[in-house]
Amino acid sequence: MNHSGLVPLIQVFDMPRALGFYRDGLGFEVEMASPEVETPEGRFSHWMMLKSGHARLMLNTAYDSGERPPEEDRARAAAHGDTILYIGCDNVDAVHSELKAKGLSPEEPHDAPYGMRQMSLIDPDGYRIVFQHWAH
């Protein structure tokens, strides 16, 4: 069996908010999207495929049109803490500086005991995003 890649799908509470984080904050581009729909929550696509270099990520709204509760379920978002998305990069320190310049709050870069230089931040839905490269 020959696999050509793996693309995680994460459920998001607010698609425009998630898109702003991943596109405007992390620099992903929209590769594909479902048609935009007009909903009581606004106009947006319910599903998107994002890409940045070789990294791909799918976003899907956790609620159908008109079914999203007025407030986010904090327990649901807290449960995302066990999901971590790792993104390879050439220079964690440069990514850290770039994210801070965009107003995001990543943790300080550090060297993990298993040889990776890493830093992370939490997306609006509670998913941890880790940028890393081999520490030489």
N, C-alpha and C positions, 0 to 999 in steps of 0.2 A: 504494500500500500504506500502510495506517495502522497504526502500532504503538502499543500502549498502555502499554508499559513494558519494562524489562529487569530481570530478577531473577537475580543470580549464584547458583550452587550450588557450595558448597565441601564437600570431603570432610573429615571430622573423625575423629580417632582415638578419642576418648572423648566420646560425646554429652552425658552429664551435665556433664562439665567444660566443654565448649563452650557448652552452654546457660547454665551459671552465668556464664561470661564475658559472653556477649551479652545475656542477660536481666538478671542481677543487677548486672553491671558497667557495661554500655553502655546499659541501659534499654530494650532491645527487648522486645516482647511476642510471645507465641506466637500466631500467627494461625491456623495449621492444623498438624496433626501426624498422622503415621500412627499406627495403634493401638500402644499400649505392648505390648512383648513381654518375656517373662522369658527372660533369656539367662544364660550362665555369668558374663558381665561385669556383670550387674545388670538391673534393670527400667527400660526407657526406650523411646522411639520411635526408629526408625531414620532418620526423615526429619522435618524441621520447616520451616515457613515462618514467619519472624520479620518483624516490622514495627516501625518507629519513625518516626512521621510519614509521609512519602512514601517512605522508604527501606524496601526489602524485601530479605531475604536468606534463602536456603534452606541448611540444614545437612543433610548426609547422612553416615551412618556409612561409613567407608572399608572396613569389614569386616562381613560377615554374622554372625549370631548364632553364637557358638562358634568363630569363625575368627580373631578378633583375637589377634595375638601378645601375649605377656606384657609385652613392652617396645615402646615406640614406636620406629619406624625413624627415626633422627635425620637420615639423608640425605634421606628423603622429606619430612620437615618443613622441612629446609633448602631444598629445591627450591621451596617455596612463597614464597620470598623475592622471586620475580619477579611475584607476584600482589599487587596493591594495591587495596584497596577504599576509595573516596573517599566520604565522607558529608558533605553540606552541613549547615551549622549557622549560627545567628545570631551566636554569640559563642564563638570558639575558646578564649579565655582562661577563660570561665566553664565550658566543658566540661572544660578541663584541670583546673581546681580541683575540679570535681565528681568526676572520675575519680580524682584523687589522694586525695580524701576517702574514696573507696570502697576504697582500698588498692591501686589499679593504679599502674603506672609509665609514664605517657606522657612523651614527650620534651617539652622546653620549646617553647611556641609561637614561631613565627618567621614573618617575611614572605618569601615566595618571590619570586624576581626577576620572575616573570610575574604578580604582582599578587594572589596569594592569601595570606591568613594561615592558617597550618597548624600542626598538631601531629599526631603519630602515636604508635601503640603497636603491639605485636605480640601477636596472639592466641595461645592455647595451642598451636595447630597450625602456627605460623610465618607466618601471613598478616599483612601489614601493613594496619592500619586508619588512614586519614588523615581527620581532621576539618578542614574548611576553610570559609572565607567570603572574599568579596572584601575586600581591605585597602583602606580608603578614605583 
